[in-house]
Amino acid sequence: MLHTSRWKTAFIWLTVLVSVLVAIPNVFSDETLKSFPSWLPTNKVTLGLDLQGGSHIMLKLERADIVKERLETIVGDVRTQLRDANIRYTGLSGVGQQIQVKITDADKLAAAEEALRSLTTPVSVGGLTGGSVTEVTMERGEDGVLRLALTDPGIDYRVSSALTQSMEVVRRRVDELGTTEPLIQRQGEDRIIVQVPGLTDPQRLKALLNQTAKLSFRMVDTSMPVTEAINTRPPAQSEVLYSTDDPAVPYLVEKRALISGENLVDAQASFDQRSNEPVVSFRFDSRGAQRFAQATQQNVGRPFAIILDDQVISAPVIREPILGGSGQISGNFSVEGANDLAVLLRAGALPATLTVVEERTVGPGLGQDSINAGVTASILGALAVVAYMMIFYGTFGLMANIALAANIVMIMAALTLIGSTLTLPGIAGIVLTMGMAVDSNVLIYERIREEARNGRSLIQSIDIGFKKAFATIVDANLTTLIAAVVLFFLGSGPVRGFAVTLSIGIVTTVFTAFTMTFWLMARWYRWKRPKIIPKSIRTGFFDNRNIRFMAMRKINFAAAMVISIASVIGFFTVGMNLGIDFKGGSIIEVKVRQGEADLSDIRERLSQLNLGEVQAQGFGDASSALIRLQAQDGGENAEQSALAKVRGELEAQYDFRRVEVVGPSVSNDLTYTATLGVAVALLGILIYIWFRFEWQFALGAIIATLHDVIFTLGLFVLTGFEFNLTSIAAILTIIGYSLNDTVVVYDRMRENLRRYKKMPLDVLIDESINQTLSRTVLTAGSTFLALLALYVFGGEVIRSFTFAMLAGVVIGTFSSIYIAGPVLIAFKLRPESFQKDDEKEADKAAAKAGA
């Protein structure tokens, strides 16, 4: 009894020692770590962009560009192949995903089909599984018309291939900026996420990423004046393009490219030796050099155009053949402009346009402020929880605090080992874990006290207390873990960081409560040999309480129903103050360089930019302001244009500390995943509780949880707090916390149903709630203190999140008593089912004895 084997003791403290070694580099600077011995770990937790500053940009591959390009290619292939087969045709055109051509000679219709048959040949998609996809289908229409159609699977294949190619191009472009540890990853079927820590110029990054950079060299068409081509119609083989000058200059250029950017092997920014102006020097490969030499030999005296993304950079006259395979591009560049063009040309062209659909940028100054706020809140929260446990549990509280310290170290070690990114909501997850971590210890300690009150010796009470608390703790923490897992898979960015931290915290909490606390208590018992519970434990005032909770159930249940109905009505009539995550738009946090921020001046200046509704409000201190722009009508590109206008208007006087832009396509996705996340979490928890308990318990838990969700939404309606993506994280965490509390009470009810078979159900529920009241109050109190520190000192950015959590702790405690309990009475949960279980077990025991 209270025995811990040597190998288990060694395992516990080896785990703690390794955790300390892995986590300790996080408290030292990079310079200090360089002086560490080589055998010591030096890896640190990666800070999220909201803590170290940087840019998060989500790019969307424009599917329409892929369709258009494939359509033009197929139209060109149809033209070429029919001409090669000497088949006359007319009316060749392509619209949407359809191409049609009319064969003039009906006798050649079969030959035309044969000539175009190669276009319908399935294309191998490669990969481990192999397979192929048909990109084009063909059918014969009336009057000699052939119809070809681009298939959806074929387009999907082209989009997937283009996205893979785009990621490589994006990676090369970002690497050229010289940034450290950029993250570039695919998301979904048509999106790329780019995260660049420490980037100070997000505008330059966006300019590099959403520029296609298709370079071509074409001859200028001098067969007619460009003004005539604009006013009438250009020749079939030419088109009018405009220069990058201001004002733009039109050029009539041939559609056929002499040479394209695919043949470039190098491009570098340099200075022209004659004019000392920035230029871009380029060099072709052998094939490109040969073609360029041939083209310049044949066109001496004629101008040719250097075209980038359908804009003429320059149009010099060919004075003499260029035989060396190299040249230079001039076009009134700035030094940075020449550098950026060289980067684009070296990295290669994108196969399609990439549109910025989401942008989140944090300046380094705000990142440091967030770190300071998070550390302050964490320290104060930890001190509050430590003092709280010492006040109520004395010696046992000291053991819980030692386990809590080890818990935090293990969380940091796990985050370091798995390479997870620590975000500001992640710090909130650690603070929340501090509050909830003592829950397991409280459950164990109160079980020990209960067994001791029932007449058992202290050593027996400790042993049985740990064993009886185990199932309850696992049940309670698994419900929170389900919510955290759903958050991880359906969340993104900071929300996912919160889910990772919370999940790790749940696992480490269970470990420290059942291994370290048990070991500490066993060592304490052998050292002190006490006969009774230490007098320093001060939770005895909860004993022998006989509060008639169920006597007030009808009034409280009715009040909860009224509030819930009012919340639903308010939700659908008044509505919530939705953040940009759900309705699109922009949030910009600025800080004036001198003096105080003039909100009225900001509103007046921005209202003249025709950006729709503009809000400006104080944020944090007097020098900071938060600007909100409504979602723009023109889609993602309009959002970026609006942000550029605001920058142009304010950046002379203000520093842009944080920028968040969410386009309509992303906001729709976030709304869908948020709703799905809450539904999936509720379903998962329902299934788990149904499996572990009876159906009435599962139903009661879900009704209580729905009450908490509805009440929280009503609170957002009433207070006008912004409801954003972190608010969804808060709701899912409230679900986990509330169910944690409910499961503890239900577990005691189930135990009492087997023990007191004749007791009326309402009396039994009151007895169960009173028996677990100390745990309910103490856990709620410790969690509330930790969250309060986060709310007061954690900063404005996560204030709405912590506000929701604070309210959730209160309402979750209420619902586990006044909602979860009465539901069991309403659905007539009786002990008969438990009697049957006991009878079956008795029959089995009798059968065994008879055998």
C-alpha positions in Angstrom: 0.0 0.0 0.0 1.4 3.4 -1.0 4.3 1.5 -2.6 6.1 2.9 -5.6 8.5 0.6 -7.3 12.1 1.8 -8.0 11.6 1.7 -11.7 8.5 3.8 -11.5 10.2 6.3 -9.2 13.2 6.5 -11.6 10.7 6.9 -14.6 8.9 9.8 -12.8 12.0 11.8 -12.0 13.8 11.0 -15.2 10.8 12.4 -17.1 10.9 15.5 -15.0 14.7 15.9 -15.4 14.5 15.4 -19.2 11.6 17.9 -19.3 13.7 20.5 -17.4 16.7 20.0 -19.7 14.5 20.3 -22.8 12.5 23.3 -21.6 15.3 25.3 -19.9 16.7 26.8 -23.2 13.5 28.8 -23.4 14.6 31.1 -20.5 17.9 32.0 -22.1 18.8 34.2 -25.0 20.2 32.8 -28.2 23.7 34.3 -27.4 23.7 32.6 -24.0 22.7 29.3 -25.5 25.8 29.4 -27.8 28.0 29.0 -24.7 26.2 25.8 -23.6 28.0 22.5 -23.9 27.2 20.7 -27.2 25.5 17.8 -25.5 22.8 20.0 -23.9 19.6 20.7 -25.9 19.4 24.2 -27.3 16.1 24.1 -29.2 13.5 26.7 -28.1 9.7 26.9 -28.6 9.0 28.7 -31.8 7.1 31.9 -31.1 4.0 32.6 -33.2 3.8 35.7 -35.4 1.6 37.4 -32.8 4.5 37.2 -30.4 7.6 37.8 -32.5 6.0 39.8 -35.3 5.8 38.9 -38.9 3.3 38.2 -41.7 0.7 35.4 -42.3 -0.7 35.5 -45.8 -3.1 33.1 -47.4 -3.0 32.9 -51.2 -5.7 31.5 -53.4 -4.9 30.1 -56.8 -7.4 31.5 -59.3 -9.1 28.5 -60.9 -10.5 30.7 -63.6 -7.0 31.5 -64.8 -6.3 27.8 -65.2 -9.5 27.2 -67.1 -8.9 30.2 -69.4 -5.3 29.1 -70.1 -6.4 25.5 -70.8 -9.2 26.7 -73.0 -6.9 28.9 -75.1 -4.4 26.0 -75.3 -7.0 23.5 -76.6 -8.4 26.1 -79.1 -4.9 26.5 -80.4 -4.3 22.7 -80.6 -7.6 22.2 -82.5 -6.6 24.9 -85.0 -3.1 23.4 -85.5 -4.2 19.8 -85.8 -7.0 20.6 -88.3 -4.7 22.6 -90.4 -2.0 19.9 -90.3 -4.7 17.4 -91.5 -5.8 19.8 -94.3 -9.3 19.9 -93.0 -11.3 23.1 -93.5 -13.3 24.5 -90.6 -15.1 27.5 -89.4 -16.6 29.0 -86.2 -13.8 27.8 -83.9 -14.5 29.3 -80.5 -14.2 28.6 -76.8 -16.5 29.8 -74.0 -16.4 28.6 -70.4 -15.3 25.0 -70.5 -16.8 24.4 -74.0 -15.0 24.5 -77.4 -16.8 24.0 -80.7 -15.8 24.0 -84.3 -17.8 23.4 -87.5 -16.2 21.2 -90.2 -16.9 22.7 -93.6 -16.7 19.4 -95.6 -19.1 16.8 -94.1 -17.1 14.0 -95.7 -14.1 15.0 -93.5 -16.0 14.9 -90.2 -14.7 11.4 -89.3 -11.1 12.5 -90.3 -11.5 15.6 -88.1 -12.5 13.4 -85.2 -9.5 11.2 -85.7 -7.2 14.3 -86.0 -8.5 15.6 -82.7 -8.6 12.2 -80.9 -5.2 12.8 -79.3 -6.7 15.7 -77.3 -9.0 13.3 -75.5 -6.3 10.8 -74.5 -6.2 10.3 -70.7 -3.2 12.0 -69.0 -1.2 10.1 -66.4 -1.4 11.8 -63.0 1.6 9.9 -61.6 2.1 9.6 -57.8 2.3 6.4 -55.8 -1.2 5.1 -56.9 -0.7 5.9 -60.6 -4.0 6.4 -62.6 -5.0 8.8 -65.3 -7.5 11.5 -65.9 -9.4 12.5 -69.0 -9.0 16.2 -69.5 -11.1 16.7 -72.7 -14.2 14.9 -74.0 -15.5 15.2 -77.6 -18.9 14.6 -79.1 -20.4 15.2 -82.6 -23.2 17.6 -82.9 -25.5 18.5 -85.8 -24.5 20.1 -89.1 -20.9 18.9 -88.8 -20.2 20.6 -85.4 -17.7 19.0 -83.1 -17.9 19.9 -79.4 -15.1 19.5 -77.0 -15.4 20.0 -73.2 -12.9 20.5 -70.4 -13.8 18.0 -67.7 -13.9 18.9 -64.0 -11.5 16.1 -63.0 -9.1 17.4 -65.6 -9.3 20.9 -64.3 -8.9 19.7 -60.8 -5.7 17.9 -61.9 -4.4 21.1 -63.5 -5.2 23.2 -60.5 -3.4 20.7 -58.2 -0.4 20.6 -60.5 -0.4 24.4 -60.7 -0.6 24.7 -56.9 2.4 22.4 -56.4 4.4 24.4 -59.0 3.2 27.7 -57.4 4.5 26.6 -53.9 7.9 26.0 -55.3 7.9 29.4 -57.0 6.6 31.1 -53.8 9.3 29.3 -51.8 12.1 30.5 -54.1 10.7 34.1 -53.9 10.5 34.1 -50.1 13.9 32.6 -49.8 15.3 35.4 -52.0 14.2 37.9 -49.3 16.7 36.4 -46.9 14.1 35.8 -44.2 14.6 33.2 -41.4 12.5 30.0 -41.2 9.6 30.9 -43.4 6.7 28.5 -43.4 5.1 27.6 -46.7 2.4 25.0 -46.8 -0.6 23.8 -48.8 -4.1 24.3 -47.4 -7.0 22.6 -49.1 -7.2 22.3 -52.9 -6.3 25.8 -54.0 -4.6 27.7 -51.2 -1.1 28.3 -49.9 -0.2 29.7 -46.5 2.9 31.8 -46.2 4.2 32.7 -42.8 7.3 34.9 -42.5 8.5 35.6 -39.0 10.1 39.0 -38.3 9.2 40.5 -41.6 9.1 44.3 -41.4 7.7 45.1 -44.9 4.6 43.0 -45.6 3.7 45.1 -48.6 6.8 44.1 -50.4 6.1 40.4 -49.6 2.6 40.7 -51.0 3.9 42.5 -54.2 6.3 39.6 -54.7 3.8 36.8 -54.1 0.8 37.9 -56.1 2.7 38.9 -59.2 2.6 36.2 -61.9 6.0 37.4 -63.4 5.5 36.0 -66.9 8.3 37.5 -68.9 8.4 37.6 -72.7 10.3 39.4 -75.5 8.1 40.4 -78.4 8.5 42.5 -81.5 6.7 45.9 -81.7 4.3 45.9 -84.6 5.0 48.9 -86.8 2.6 48.1 -89.6 0.1 50.7 -88.3 0.1 53.5 -85.7 -0.8 52.4 -82.2 -3.5 55.1 -81.9 -5.2 53.7 -85.0 -5.1 50.2 -83.6 -6.8 51.5 -80.4 -9.5 53.5 -82.3 -10.2 50.8 -84.9 -8.9 47.3 -84.6 -5.4 45.9 -84.2 -4.2 43.2 -86.6 -5.1 39.7 -85.8 -1.6 38.7 -84.9 -1.0 41.8 -82.6 -2.5 43.4 -79.5 -2.3 46.7 -77.6 -0.4 46.7 -74.3 0.5 49.5 -72.0 3.7 50.4 -70.3 4.4 50.7 -66.6 5.0 54.5 -66.9 2.8 57.1 -65.3 0.9 58.0 -67.5 1.0 54.7 -69.3 2.2 54.6 -72.9 0.4 52.2 -75.4 2.3 49.8 -77.7 1.2 47.6 -80.5 3.0 44.4 -80.0 2.9 41.0 -81.7 1.3 38.2 -79.8 4.0 35.7 -80.7 6.9 35.7 -78.3 10.4 35.7 -79.6 11.6 34.2 -76.3 10.1 33.7 -72.9 11.3 33.9 -69.3 11.5 30.1 -69.1 14.9 30.4 -70.9 16.4 32.7 -68.2 19.1 31.2 -66.0 20.0 34.3 -64.0 18.8 37.9 -63.3 20.6 40.4 -61.1 20.1 44.0 -60.1 22.9 46.3 -61.2 23.7 49.8 -62.4 23.9 51.0 -66.0 27.6 52.1 -66.6 26.5 55.0 -68.7 23.6 56.5 -66.8 24.2 55.0 -63.4 20.5 54.0 -63.2 19.3 50.8 -61.6 18.8 48.1 -64.2 18.3 44.3 -64.3 20.9 42.2 -66.0 19.8 38.9 -67.4 21.3 35.8 -69.0 19.7 33.1 -71.1 20.5 29.4 -71.3 22.1 28.1 -74.5 18.8 27.5 -76.3 17.5 30.9 -75.3 20.8 32.7 -76.3 20.6 31.1 -79.7 17.0 32.1 -80.3 17.6 35.7 -78.9 20.7 36.1 -81.2 18.7 34.9 -84.2 15.7 37.2 -83.5 18.0 40.3 -83.0 19.9 39.5 -86.2 16.7 39.4 -88.2 15.2 42.6 -86.7 18.1 45.1 -86.5 16.6 48.6 -86.5 13.2 47.5 -85.2 11.9 48.1 -81.6 11.1 45.1 -79.5 9.1 45.0 -76.2 10.1 43.5 -72.9 6.8 42.5 -71.3 6.1 41.4 -67.8 2.6 40.3 -66.9 1.1 42.0 -70.0 2.8 45.3 -69.2 5.6 46.8 -71.3 8.6 47.4 -69.1 10.7 48.9 -71.9 10.8 48.9 -75.7 14.3 49.6 -77.0 15.4 49.6 -80.6 17.7 46.7 -81.7 20.8 48.6 -82.8 22.9 45.5 -83.4 22.6 41.7 -83.0 22.9 40.6 -79.4 25.0 37.4 -79.6 26.2 36.9 -76.0 23.0 35.6 -74.6 22.8 38.3 -72.0 21.3 41.8 -71.8 19.7 44.3 -69.4 16.3 45.7 -68.7 15.9 49.3 -67.9 12.7 51.1 -67.0 13.1 53.9 -64.5 13.6 51.4 -61.6 14.3 52.3 -58.0 17.0 50.2 -56.4 14.4 48.1 -54.5 12.3 47.8 -57.7 15.2 46.4 -59.6 16.0 44.0 -56.8 12.4 42.8 -56.7 12.2 42.3 -60.4 15.4 40.3 -60.3 14.0 38.1 -57.5 10.8 37.5 -59.6 12.7 36.6 -62.7 15.1 34.3 -60.8 12.3 32.5 -59.0 10.3 31.9 -62.2 6.8 32.7 -63.2 3.7 31.5 -61.5 1.4 29.3 -63.6 -1.7 31.3 -62.5 -2.5 34.4 -60.4 -2.3 34.1 -56.6 -4.8 36.3 -54.8 -4.3 37.4 -51.2 -7.5 36.2 -49.4 -6.3 36.6 -45.8 -3.5 38.7 -44.3 -2.5 38.9 -40.6 0.5 41.1 -39.9 2.0 41.9 -36.5 4.7 44.4 -35.9 7.7 43.4 -33.8 6.8 46.1 -31.2 3.3 44.7 -30.6 4.8 41.2 -30.5 7.1 42.1 -27.6 4.2 43.8 -25.9 2.2 40.6 -26.2 5.0 38.5 -24.8 5.3 40.9 -21.8 1.6 40.8 -21.2 1.4 37.0 -21.5 4.4 36.4 -19.2 2.9 38.9 -16.6 -0.5 37.2 -16.8 1.1 33.7 -16.5 3.2 34.6 -13.5 0.3 36.3 -11.7 -2.1 33.5 -12.5 0.4 30.9 -11.3 1.0 32.8 -8.0 -2.8 33.1 -7.5 -3.3 29.4 -8.0 -0.3 28.5 -5.8 -1.5 30.7 -3.0 -5.1 29.4 -3.4 -4.0 25.8 -3.0 -1.7 26.6 0.0 -4.6 28.4 1.8 -7.1 25.5 1.4 -4.8 22.5 1.5 -1.6 23.4 3.3 0.7 20.4 3.1 -1.4 18.7 0.4 -1.5 22.0 -1.5 2.3 22.1 -1.5 2.4 18.7 -3.2 -0.2 20.0 -5.7 2.0 23.1 -6.4 5.1 20.9 -7.0 3.1 18.8 -9.4 1.8 22.1 -11.1 5.4 23.4 -11.5 6.4 20.1 -13.1 3.3 20.2 -15.2 4.2 23.6 -16.7 7.8 22.5 -17.4 6.5 19.4 -19.1 4.2 21.4 -21.3 7.0 23.7 -22.4 9.2 20.6 -23.0 6.6 19.0 -25.1 6.0 22.1 -27.2 9.8 22.4 -27.7 10.1 18.7 -28.7 7.3 18.6 -31.2 8.3 21.9 -32.7 4.9 23.5 -32.0 4.4 27.2 -32.3 3.6 29.1 -29.2 1.0 31.9 -29.8 -0.8 34.3 -27.5 -3.9 32.0 -27.3 -1.3 29.3 -26.6 -0.1 31.2 -23.5 -3.8 31.5 -22.6 -4.0 27.7 -22.9 -1.1 27.3 -20.4 -2.8 29.8 -18.0 -6.1 27.9 -18.3 -4.2 24.6 -17.7 -2.8 26.1 -14.4 -6.4 26.7 -13.2 -7.7 23.3 -14.3 -4.6 21.3 -13.3 -5.4 21.5 -9.6 -8.8 19.9 -10.4 -7.3 16.4 -10.4 -5.6 17.1 -7.1 -8.7 18.5 -5.5 -10.7 15.4 -6.6 -8.1 13.1 -5.1 -7.8 15.1 -1.8 -11.5 15.3 -1.3 -11.8 11.6 -1.9 -9.1 11.0 0.7 -10.9 13.3 3.2 -14.2 11.5 2.5 -12.7 8.0 3.1 -11.1 9.2 6.3 -14.4 10.6 7.5 -16.0 7.2 6.9 -13.6 5.7 9.5 -10.8 4.3 7.3 -7.2 4.8 8.4 -5.2 7.5 6.7 -3.1 5.1 4.6 -6.2 3.3 3.4 -7.9 6.6 2.7 -5.0 7.8 0.5 -4.8 4.5 -1.4 -8.6 4.2 -2.0 -8.9 8.0 -2.7 -6.4 7.7 -5.6 -8.1 4.6 -7.0 -11.6 6.0 -6.8 -10.7 9.4 -8.3 -8.9 7.9 -11.3 -12.0 7.0 -13.4 -13.6 10.4 -12.6 -10.5 12.3 -13.6 -10.1 10.4 -16.9 -13.8 10.9 -17.8 -13.7 14.6 -16.9 -10.5 15.3 -18.8 -11.4 13.3 -21.9 -14.4 15.5 -22.5 -12.1 18.6 -22.6 -9.6 16.7 -24.7 -12.4 15.9 -27.3 -13.1 19.7 -27.6 -9.4 20.4 -27.9 -8.9 17.8 -30.7 -11.8 19.3 -32.6 -10.3 22.7 -32.2 -7.0 21.5 -33.6 -8.4 19.8 -36.7 -10.9 22.5 -37.6 -9.1 25.6 -36.3 -6.2 27.5 -37.9 -3.3 29.6 -36.8 -3.5 30.9 -33.2 -6.6 28.8 -32.4 -4.7 25.6 -33.4 -1.9 26.7 -31.1 -4.3 27.0 -28.2 -5.7 23.6 -28.9 -2.2 22.0 -29.0 -1.3 23.6 -25.7 -4.6 22.6 -24.0 -4.3 19.0 -25.2 -0.7 18.7 -24.0 -1.8 20.3 -20.7 -4.6 17.7 -20.2 -2.2 14.8 -20.7 0.6 16.2 -18.5 -2.0 17.0 -15.8 -3.2 13.5 -15.6 0.4 12.2 -15.5 1.5 14.6 -12.7 -1.7 14.0 -10.6 -1.4 10.2 -10.6 2.3 9.7 -10.6 4.1 12.6 -9.1 1.4 13.5 -6.5 1.1 9.9 -5.5 4.9 9.5 -5.1 5.1 12.8 -3.1 2.2 11.7 -0.8 3.8 8.2 -0.3 7.1 9.8 0.7 5.4 12.3 3.0 3.5 9.5 4.7 6.6 7.3 5.3 8.4 10.4 6.6 5.7 11.8 8.9 3.7 8.6 9.7 0.6 10.7 10.4 -2.5 9.2 11.9 -5.0 11.8 10.8 -5.6 14.3 7.9 -3.3 17.3 8.3 -4.9 20.2 10.1 -3.6 22.6 7.4 -6.4 21.3 5.1 -9.2 23.9 5.4 -12.0 22.5 3.3 -13.9 20.9 6.2 -16.6 23.7 6.1 -18.0 21.9 3.0 -18.7 18.8 5.0 -22.2 17.8 6.1 -23.8 20.4 3.9 -27.4 19.6 3.0 -28.2 22.2 0.5 -31.5 21.4 -1.2 -30.5 22.3 -4.8 -33.3 20.4 -6.4 -35.9 22.2 -4.3 -35.2 25.2 -6.4 -34.9 23.3 -9.7 -38.2 24.5 -11.2 -37.4 28.2 -10.6 -33.8 28.0 -11.7 -34.7 25.8 -14.7 -37.4 28.3 -15.7 -35.1 31.2 -15.3 -32.4 29.5 -17.4 -35.1 28.8 -20.1 -36.1 32.4 -20.2 -32.5 33.6 -20.5 -31.8 31.1 -23.2 -34.9 32.1 -25.2 -34.0 35.8 -24.8 -30.4 34.9 -26.0 -31.8 33.2 -29.1 -34.1 36.1 -29.9 -31.3 38.6 -29.3 -29.0 36.5 -31.6 -31.5 36.6 -34.5 -32.8 40.1 -34.0 -30.0 42.3 -32.5 -27.2 40.0 -33.6 -23.6 39.8 -32.4 -20.7 42.2 -33.1 -19.1 39.8 -35.6 -15.4 40.2 -36.2 -13.8 40.1 -39.6 -13.2 36.4 -39.3 -16.9 35.9 -40.0 -18.0 38.9 -42.1 -14.8 39.9 -43.8 -13.1 43.2 -43.8 -10.0 44.7 -42.2 -8.7 45.5 -38.7 -5.8 47.8 -38.4 -4.1 48.7 -35.1 -2.0 51.9 -35.3 0.1 53.8 -32.9 0.9 57.5 -33.4 4.6 58.4 -33.4 4.1 61.5 -31.2 1.4 62.5 -28.8 -2.1 60.9 -28.7 -4.1 59.3 -31.4 -6.7 61.7 -32.9 -9.7 59.4 -33.5 -11.9 62.1 -35.1 -9.1 63.0 -37.5 -8.6 59.4 -38.5 -12.3 58.9 -39.1 -12.5 62.1 -41.2 -9.5 61.3 -43.3 -10.5 57.7 -44.0 -14.2 58.6 -44.7 -13.0 60.5 -47.8 -11.5 57.3 -49.3 -14.9 55.7 -50.2 -14.3 52.6 -48.2 -17.8 52.3 -46.8 -18.2 52.1 -43.0 -15.1 53.1 -41.1 -14.8 52.8 -37.4 -11.9 54.2 -35.2 -11.7 53.6 -31.5 -9.2 53.8 -28.7 -7.3 50.6 -28.0 -5.1 50.1 -25.0 -3.3 53.4 -24.3 -4.1 56.9 -25.6 -1.5 56.7 -28.4 -3.1 53.6 -30.0 -6.2 53.2 -32.2 -8.1 50.4 -33.7 -9.5 50.9 -37.2 -12.2 48.7 -38.7 -13.1 48.6 -42.4 -16.2 46.9 -43.6 -15.9 44.1 -46.2 -15.4 45.6 -49.7 -17.8 44.8 -52.5 -15.0 44.0 -55.0 -13.8 40.8 -53.3 -10.3 39.9 -52.2 -8.5 42.4 -54.4 -10.7 45.2 -53.2 -9.8 44.4 -49.6 -6.1 44.8 -50.5 -6.7 48.0 -52.3 -8.6 49.4 -49.3 -5.7 48.5 -47.1 -3.3 50.2 -49.5 -5.4 53.4 -49.4 -5.4 53.5 -45.6 -1.6 53.0 -45.5 -1.1 55.8 -47.9 -3.2 58.1 -45.8 -1.9 57.3 -42.3 1.6 55.8 -42.5 3.3 59.2 -42.4 2.1 59.8 -38.8 1.3 56.3 -37.5 3.1 53.0 -37.1 1.0 50.0 -38.3 1.3 47.5 -35.4 -1.2 44.9 -36.5 -3.1 44.3 -39.7 -5.8 41.6 -40.3 -7.5 41.3 -43.6 -10.1 38.6 -44.3 -11.6 38.2 -47.7 -15.2 36.9 -48.3 -14.1 33.4 -49.4 -12.1 32.9 -46.2 -14.8 34.4 -43.9 -17.4 32.0 -45.4 -15.1 29.1 -44.8 -14.4 30.2 -41.2 -18.1 30.5 -40.5 -18.7 27.0 -41.8 -15.8 25.4 -39.9 -16.8 27.2 -36.7 -20.3 25.9 -36.8 -19.1 22.4 -37.8 -16.6 22.5 -35.0 -19.1 23.1 -32.2 -21.5 20.5 -33.7 -18.7 17.9 -34.0 -17.5 18.5 -30.5 -21.0 18.1 -29.0 -21.6 15.0 -31.0 -18.2 13.4 -29.9 -18.9 14.2 -26.3 -22.4 12.9 -26.5 -21.2 9.6 -27.9 -18.5 9.3 -25.2 -20.9 10.1 -22.3 -23.5 7.7 -23.8 -20.9 5.0 -23.9 -19.7 5.7 -20.3 -23.1 6.4 -18.7 -26.8 5.9 -19.4 -28.6 7.8 -22.2 -30.3 10.1 -19.7 -26.8 11.2 -18.5 -25.7 11.9 -22.1 -28.9 13.9 -22.8 -28.6 15.8 -19.6 -24.9 16.7 -20.4 -25.8 17.9 -23.9 -28.7 20.0 -22.7 -26.5 21.6 -20.0 -23.8 22.2 -22.6 -26.2 23.7 -25.1 -27.5 26.0 -22.3 -23.9 27.2 -21.7 -23.3 27.8 -25.4 -26.6 29.7 -25.8 -26.0 31.8 -22.7 -22.4 32.7 -23.8 -23.7 33.8 -27.2 -26.4 35.9 -25.5 -23.7 37.5 -23.4 -21.9 38.5 -26.6 -25.1 40.0 -27.9 -25.7 41.9 -24.6 -22.2 43.3 -24.1 -21.4 43.9 -27.8 -18.0 42.3 -27.4 -16.5 41.3 -30.7 -17.2 37.7 -31.6 -14.2 36.3 -33.6 -12.3 33.1 -34.2 -10.9 33.0 -30.7 -14.4 33.3 -29.3 -15.2 30.0 -31.0 -12.1 28.6 -29.2 -13.5 30.0 -26.0 -16.9 28.3 -26.6 -15.4 24.9 -27.3 -13.2 25.2 -24.2 -16.3 26.2 -22.2 -18.0 23.1 -23.5 -15.0 21.0 -22.3 -14.9 22.7 -18.9 -18.6 22.5 -18.3 -18.7 18.9 -19.2 -15.7 18.3 -16.9 -17.7 19.6 -14.0 -20.9 17.8 -15.1 -19.2 14.4 -15.5 -17.7 14.7 -11.9 -21.2 15.2 -10.5 -22.7 12.5 -12.7 -20.0 10.1 -11.7 -20.9 10.6 -8.0 -24.6 10.2 -8.9 -24.0 6.9 -10.6 -22.0 5.7 -7.6 -24.8 6.7 -5.2 -27.5 5.1 -7.4 -25.8 1.8 -6.8 -25.4 2.5 -3.1 -28.8 4.0 -2.2 -31.3 2.0 -4.2 -34.4 3.3 -2.3 -33.4 7.0 -2.0 -35.7 9.4 -3.9 -33.9 10.7 -7.0 -34.1 14.4 -6.1 -32.6 13.6 -2.7 -29.9 11.5 -4.2 -29.0 14.2 -6.7 -28.8 16.8 -3.8 -26.6 14.3 -1.9 -24.2 13.8 -4.8 -23.9 17.6 -5.5 -23.2 18.3 -1.8 -20.6 15.5 -1.7 -18.7 17.1 -4.7 -19.4 20.7 -3.8 -15.9 21.3 -2.4 -14.4 20.1 -5.7 -16.8 22.2 -7.8 -16.2 25.4 -5.8 -12.4 25.0 -5.5 -11.8 24.1 -9.2 -14.1 26.9 -10.3 -12.2 29.3 -8.0 -8.7 28.4 -9.1 -9.7 28.5 -12.8 -11.4 31.8 -12.3 -8.4 33.3 -10.6 -6.1 32.2 -13.4 -8.4 33.6 -16.1 -8.9 36.8 -14.2 -5.1 37.4 -14.3 -5.2 36.8 -18.1 -8.2 39.1 -18.5 -6.7 42.0 -16.6 -3.0 41.6 -17.7 -3.2 39.6 -20.9 -3.7 42.6 -23.2 -6.5 43.8 -25.5 -6.0 41.2 -28.2 -7.4 38.3 -26.3 -9.7 40.2 -24.0 -12.9 39.0 -25.6 -11.5 35.4 -25.4 -10.8 35.6 -21.7 -14.1 37.4 -21.0 -16.0 34.5 -22.6 -14.0 32.0 -20.5 -14.6 33.8 -17.3 -18.3 33.8 -18.0 -18.1 30.2 -19.0 -16.6 29.1 -15.7 -19.5 30.7 -13.8 -22.3 29.5 -16.1 -20.7 26.0 -16.5 -20.7 25.6 -12.7 -24.4 26.7 -12.6 -25.4 24.3 -15.4 -23.7 21.3 -13.9 -26.0 21.7 -10.8 -29.2 23.3 -12.0 -29.5 22.0 -15.6 -27.8 18.6 -15.6 -29.5 17.4 -12.4 -33.1 18.4 -13.2 -32.9 16.8 -16.6 -32.3 13.4 -15.0 -35.5 13.9 -12.9 -37.4 15.1 -16.0 -36.4 11.9 -18.0 -37.1 9.7 -15.0 -33.7 8.2 -14.3 -34.3 5.5 -11.7 -32.0 3.2 -9.9 -33.8 0.1 -11.3 -31.3 -0.1 -14.2 -28.4 -0.2 -11.7 -30.2 -2.8 -9.6 -30.4 -5.1 -12.7 -26.6 -4.6 -13.2 -26.0 -5.5 -9.6 -28.2 -8.6 -9.9 -26.3 -9.8 -13.0 -23.0 -9.4 -11.1 -24.4 -11.3 -8.1 -25.6 -14.1 -10.4 -22.2 -14.3 -12.0 -20.5 -14.4 -8.6 -23.0 -17.1 -7.4 -22.4 -19.2 -10.5 -18.6 -18.9 -9.9 -19.0 -20.0 -6.3 -21.2 -22.9 -7.3 -18.6 -24.1 -9.8 
